[in-house]
């Protein structure tokens, strides 16, 4: 696909009209990467604890996904693998040197690119930060999508196991990326323009939780999802940058805690499995 980027026009890139046409084609493409569907969970095949309010509940984050190239058209597809290479280098620098260390020259050096290459893709530092956030979102989506390929969880235990796996991956294999995100989160508290971009990136995953909890029988899915997300964010921060870094939770620790929370907020409509 033709490269397109509002951060700056790389050498040989198309004009604005061609880029916009390519972007439009990408946005209208496949949305299955971030599309969860909970449909007819109340069938006899599903455990009773997941049956309440579970008739044809459908959710899609395609709208949020399209903002970040997550609808089947990745950053690397839209703007070439060079943009992904720059994004990866920016993430590594943020994690290793902090937000102050993120410069165009530093990214060029870390990525092994000729001087000035990063500037061709992100003219300003704000554009470079946005490119890094887009790359983070792309990588996070690539991590999570396979875990959701089997469809929505059919029991509380499956729900807890799915969430535990995602959280544990974030504090282990994806630790560098999370450190970079924390650096940008702190900078966003001082820069309103970054705050908007940062919050928008986070919406991609926050939007799905209320619908899943509603399908599971939550009487207040918005509040329950907000608290569950806040707990997960706190666990990850503590394990990566807080005092808990020396004793990180295991997948089983996370699964059991999540299961306890879900049991507390959801109606007891049947015998639990997998506890």
JOJO-V828295 format. One record per pair of residues at least 6 apart in sequence whose C-alpha atoms are under 6 Angstrom apart, sorted by the first residue. I is the first residue (numbers start at 0). J is the second residue. D is the distance in Angstrom with one decimal. If there is no record, write none. Layout:
I | J | D
I | J | D
This chain:
2 | 77 | 5.1
2 | 78 | 3.9
2 | 79 | 6.0
3 | 18 | 4.9
3 | 77 | 5.8
3 | 78 | 5.2
6 | 120 | 5.6
6 | 121 | 4.3
6 | 122 | 5.9
6 | 126 | 5.3
7 | 119 | 5.7
7 | 120 | 4.9
7 | 121 | 5.3
7 | 122 | 5.5
9 | 119 | 4.9
9 | 120 | 5.6
25 | 72 | 5.8
26 | 65 | 5.5
29 | 70 | 5.7
29 | 71 | 5.1
30 | 61 | 5.8
30 | 70 | 4.3
30 | 71 | 5.9
32 | 144 | 5.9
34 | 59 | 5.0
36 | 57 | 4.9
36 | 58 | 5.9
37 | 56 | 5.2
37 | 57 | 5.4
37 | 151 | 5.7
38 | 55 | 4.1
38 | 56 | 5.6
39 | 54 | 4.8
39 | 55 | 5.1
40 | 50 | 5.8
40 | 53 | 5.2
41 | 50 | 4.4
41 | 53 | 5.9
45 | 153 | 5.9
47 | 269 | 5.1
48 | 268 | 5.0
48 | 269 | 5.1
49 | 154 | 5.6
49 | 215 | 4.8
51 | 216 | 4.6
52 | 214 | 5.3
52 | 216 | 5.4
53 | 214 | 4.3
63 | 203 | 5.4
64 | 70 | 5.6
67 | 133 | 5.9
68 | 74 | 5.9
75 | 83 | 5.3
86 | 131 | 4.7
86 | 134 | 5.5
88 | 106 | 5.7
88 | 109 | 5.9
88 | 110 | 5.5
89 | 106 | 5.8
89 | 131 | 6.0
90 | 179 | 5.6
93 | 179 | 4.8
94 | 175 | 5.8
94 | 178 | 5.1
94 | 179 | 4.5
98 | 182 | 5.9
103 | 117 | 5.7
107 | 114 | 5.9
121 | 127 | 5.0
152 | 158 | 5.2
156 | 273 | 5.8
159 | 254 | 5.2
159 | 257 | 5.3
159 | 258 | 5.5
160 | 254 | 5.4
163 | 250 | 5.8
163 | 253 | 5.2
163 | 254 | 5.1
167 | 250 | 5.9
170 | 235 | 5.9
187 | 193 | 5.1
187 | 194 | 4.5
208 | 224 | 5.5
209 | 220 | 4.8
209 | 221 | 5.2
209 | 224 | 5.2
212 | 220 | 5.5
213 | 220 | 5.3
216 | 265 | 5.9
217 | 265 | 5.3
237 | 243 | 5.1
238 | 244 | 4.3
238 | 247 | 5.3
